[in-house]
Amino acid sequence: MSAERMTSRERVHATARGLPVDRVPVTYWIHPHMACRMMASHWPGKDRKQSRTGKLYWQLFPKRPGFKGGDFWRSLPTLINGYGNGEYALELGADIAFAPATGKVVDKTWHEHGRMRIRDAFGSVRGIGGIYADVVEPAIRNIDDLVRYNMPDPSIEQNYLGIRQLRAAHPEVSIMIETFGVQDFPATQLWKMDQMMLALYDHPQEVKAFQQRFSDWAVETAVRGVRAGADIVLIYDDYGYTGRPLISMKMWEEFTYPHLKRLIDAAHEEGALAMLHSCGYQMSFLPHYVKAGLDILQPFQPKAGNDLAAGVAQVGKDLTFCTGIDIQLGELMTPEELRQDILKSYRIGKQTGRHILGTTHMLQYTMPEENTRMLFQTVAEIQAGLHD
């Protein structure tokens, strides 16, 4: 494969395999509220209808302290998430697009004591907290619920329509399909984390049986997503807190690692790359990721205690890091400090070539305007080869 005039898809796959590329691949992860803010200011989308909608949502979004506006108005920007991290991200220069969700993600909505409630496709009830739909009533309440719980049907073709449409429109870009690992999603979106953590001790066999069924579901969604046109399986599974893992490494190896490896193997069997999204401290896990055959790790947050230079030195020849645009600490930097921080990360990643320049979390609407401008300007300069 030539390193000249690569398509985005070629560029990402070559980087993940440690092969020469024409330039560093880029990925953006934009919170829908930020996407609306950007469309309303200096970055209108090429899709005029979507861009007008995003601008309208931003005008209606209550930006008063304490979010005193109604839940409905605060939640409106989430409706543009598919465009914001798909087509819109590509327009901004990303090489990777998140496939929009097209299946049934909401089962029912209603109002309860003046607050909006949403039952999701997994059976959990959510409420609008700030700008996120947080779980207020989990689908699983005790170990008996865990044993009886059934995952949503992964075979519904409507769930994969957005991937097919995005692939048809953009045959040369990398497209992600998301699925979930067995540790974080069950503990934060289906059950309460403290109860799930205690169940690892009190009911290990029941937890392992549940994890096997959850893993079956996750593998099938990943395989169907790749067959619909995705070439990256993005596995959401947070393992770290600030400065340490969420559970002991011994327990992680026993309960979580086998299913992570299974998802990675399933992606590879379909010819796709496996990318892990895992927030928090990751340094302890790096050798295990290499052993499991993981292609890409994202987002590798400095705020959580991760050291990119140390990570690259340790496993950079075998693992691709998708990171380098610090969204969390970047909000507190001056524009020039943010610029230099991005350039520093880029130069560290270049040492092995296995680096995708990406955000360390979702770009939030609270990012100062000057920093936002500097962020995109700096990345554009890197893409143009001005800092090689």
N, C-alpha and C positions, 0 to 999 in steps of 0.2 A: 504494500500500500504506500503510495507516495504521500509525503508530508506537505505537498503543495495543493492548495485549493481544495481542501477537504470539505465535505459536507459536515453538518453538525453531528450527524449520526456516526460518521466515520471518525470524527475527531474525538468524541466521547469514548467510543469503543477502543480506539487505539490508546488513549490515555489510560484507560482501565487495565490495559494489558502491558503497559510500559513501553509502548512503541512510539516512534517519532510522530509529532504532530506539527501542523502549521502554526498553531497558537494554542494557548490555554483555553479549554472549554469553560463556559460560564453558565451558571444557573442562578436564577432569582426565585425567592420564596416570599411572596408579597401578601400580607394580610389584606383581606378584601376592603376593609375600611381605608387602608393606605392606598389601595388601587383606586378607590373612588376619589380620594383626595388628590391623587396625581392626575387623574383624568379631568378633574375640575380646575387644575392649575396649568402646569407647563407641559404635561405629557398626555395629551388626548390620544385615545386609541384610534386605530385605523377603521375599526368597525364603528361607524358613526352612531348607530342605534345603541350599542353597548356603551359607548363613551358618553352619550347624552344621559343614558340611564345612570351610569356611575356618578356623573356630575349632579344629577338630581338627588340621588341617594345621599351624597355628601352634603348637599344643601339642607336636606331634611334631617340629617343625623344630629341629634342634640349634643352639642359640644360644651355645654355648661358644666361647671365643676360638680362632681358627684353623679353625673349621668341622670339628671332628674327628669329627662324625657321618658316617654313611654317605651316599654319593651319593643313594641312593633317598630318604632322609628329607629331604635338602636340596632335592630337586627336586620334591617333592610339591606345594608351593604353586603351581607353574607351571600345574597342571591347572585352576586357577580363574581364569586370566587372561582368558578370554572373558567370564565373568560380571563380573569385577572392572572391566573397562574398557568394558563394555556396560551391562547393566541396573543394576549397582551404581553406576557413575559417574552415571547419570541420577538415581538415588535421592539422590545427594549434591548434586544441583543442576546437573549439567552439561547443556549444550544439545546436545552432540555425543557420540555413542556410537561406539566402535570395534566393527565387526562381528566376531563371533567366528569363528575358523578352524574350519571343519567338514570340510575335506578331509583328505587323508592328509599329515600333516606329519612323521610318523615312519615310516621304512621298516623299521627293524629295531633291536632293542636286545639287548645282550649284556654279559657281564662279561669284562674282560681285565686280568689281574694285580690282581684285587681292585677294579678301577674300572669303573663303568658306562660303556658306550659306546652312542651313539645314531647311527644313520645316518639323516639327514634326507631329505626328498623330493628334494633337489637332489644327493644323492650324497655329501655331506661327512659325516665322522664327528666327532661331538661328545662332549665329556666335561664333567662338572659341575665348574666352577671357581667356588668360592664359592656364588653363587646364580644363575649364568648357565651356559647350555649352550654352552661355547666350542668352536670348531673346533679339533680336534687332528690331523685328517688331511683336508686339503682335497680336493675332488673333482678339481680340476685341479692337476697337478704340474709341467707344462711347457707350452711353446707348442703342441706337438702335441696335447695334451689339450684345450687351448683351442680349437683349430681343429675338433676332432671333437666337442666337448661339445654335448649336446642338452638343452634345457630341459624341465622337467616339462610334461605335457599340460595346457594351460590350459582345455580344453573340458569337463573333467569337472564335471558339474552339481553333484555333492556338495560341491564347493569353495565353492559360492555359496548353499548351503542356509541357513547362519546369517544371511546378509544378508536373505534372503526372510522368515525367521522374525522377525527383529528389526524389519523394516519393517512386517510385519503386526501386530506387537504395539504398535508406536509409529509410527503414520503421521505424527505431527506433529513428530518430532525429526529432527535431522541425523544421518546415518549415514555413516561413513567406510568405504571399501574401500581396503586398502593394496596398493601395488605398489612396485617398486624401480627406481631409476635405474641407469645403466650404470657409474657410477664406484665407489661404495663397496661395494655388495654383491658384485660379482665379485672385488674386491680383498681383502675381509675374510672372506667366507663361502664362496667357491668356490676361491680361490687365495690365495697369500701376497702381502701388500701389496707387499713389496719387489720381488718378481718381476713383479708386474703393472705397477709403476711403471717398471721397467727395460724391460718389453716395449713400453711406449709409445715408447721410443726405438729399441729393437732390432728390433721387429716391428710397426711402426705399421699396416700394411695388414691383418695378421692380427687385430690388436686391433680395428680398425674393423669388420671383417667380423663378428667375434664380437659387438661392441656392437650392430650392426644386428639380428642374430638375437635378442639379449637384449631389445632395444627392441621387436621384434615381439611377443615373449612378454609383456612388460610392458604394452604397449598392449592386447593381447587380454584379459589379466586385468582391466585397468581397465574396459574397455568392458563385459565380461560382468558385472562387479561392479555397475556403474551400472544396467545393464538388470535386474539382480536386485533393485534397490531402493536402492542407495547414492546419495547426492547430493553426496558429496565424494570425490575421488580423492586419497589421501594418498601422496605419492611419497617414499619413503625414499632419501636419497642425501646422505651427509655430504661436505661440500666443504672444511671448515675445520679447522685446528689452533688452538692458542692464539695469537691475534695475527696469523695469516697463513693463506693458503690452503694446502691440502695439495699442490697442484701449481701450476705457473705459470698465470697467467690466460690466457696465450696458448694453452697446451695445453688448458686447460679449455674455452676457446671452440672449439677444434678438435675435441676428442674428446667432450666431455660436453654442451655447450650444445645442439647440434642435437637430441639425443635428449630432453633436458629439455623443449624447446619442443614436440617431437612429442607427448609425453605430455600436456602442457598443452592442446594443440590437440585431442587425442583426447577429453579430459574435456569440453572446451567443446562439441565436436560432439555429445556425448551429453546436453548440458544440465546438466552437473555442474560444481562448482567444483574447482579444482586447488589443493591445499595441498602445499607442499614441507616435509618435515622434513629439515633439514640442520644437524647439530651443528657446533660450532666457529665460527671467525671468518667473518662474513658480510658485512661492510661493503663489501668490494670487489665483491661480486656484485649488490648492490641494483639498480643501473641495468639490468643484464642481466635480472634477474627482471621488471622492469617491461616491458622490451622484449619478453620472451617471453610476456607476458600472464598471469603468475602472479597468482592471486587472494590467497593467504594464505601467509605464511612463518612457520614454527614450528621451533625454540623460541626462537631469538635469545638465547643465553646471555650474561649479563653477564660471567661468569667467563672466557669466551673472548676478551673484548675488545670485545664489541658494545655500542654506545651507543644505547639506545632513543630518546632525545631527538634525537640526530643523525640516526638513521634515519628517524624520523617527519618531521623537517624536510626531509630529502632526498627521500623518495619516499612519504611518508605519505598523499598524496592519490591515489596510484595503486596502493598495495600495503597489504594488511591484515597487521598483525603479531599473531601468536598467541603471547603471552608475558606476563610480568609477575609470575608467582609463582615466585620464585627458589628452586628446590629445592636447588641445589648450595651456594650461599653461605648460603641460609636455614637450613641445619642448624647453622651456626656463629653465627647471630644470636640475640639474646634474643627472646622472643616479641614484645615491643613493637617492636624493630628490624625484625622480619619484617613486622609489621603496617604500619609506616610505609613500608617498602620497597614493599609491594604497593600501598598507596594512592598512592605517588609514581608508580609505573608506570601505574596506572589514570588518573591525571590527565594524564600525558603522552599516553597513547593517546587520550584524549578530545579532544585538540586537533583531530584530523581525523575522529574517529569510526570510523576503520577499525582497530579494535582488538578482538581476542578475548582475554579474560583467561584465560591458560592457564599451565600449569606449564612451566618451562624444561628439564625432563627428567622421567623417571619419579620419582614420589614414593616414596622409599625407606623401608624399615622402620627405618632408622637416624635418621630425623627425630625429634627429641625430642617427647615426648607433648604438652608445653605448646605447642610451636611448631605441631604438627598442629592442636590445638584452635584456636589463634589464626588459623591459615591459613583454616580453614573458617568461622570466625566472621567474619573480615574480609570474605571473599568474599560471605557471606550478607548482610552489611550493605550492601555495594555493590549487590547484586542488589535489595535493598529500597529503594534510592535514598537511603540515609542519608548518602552522601558526595558528592552532586551539588551 
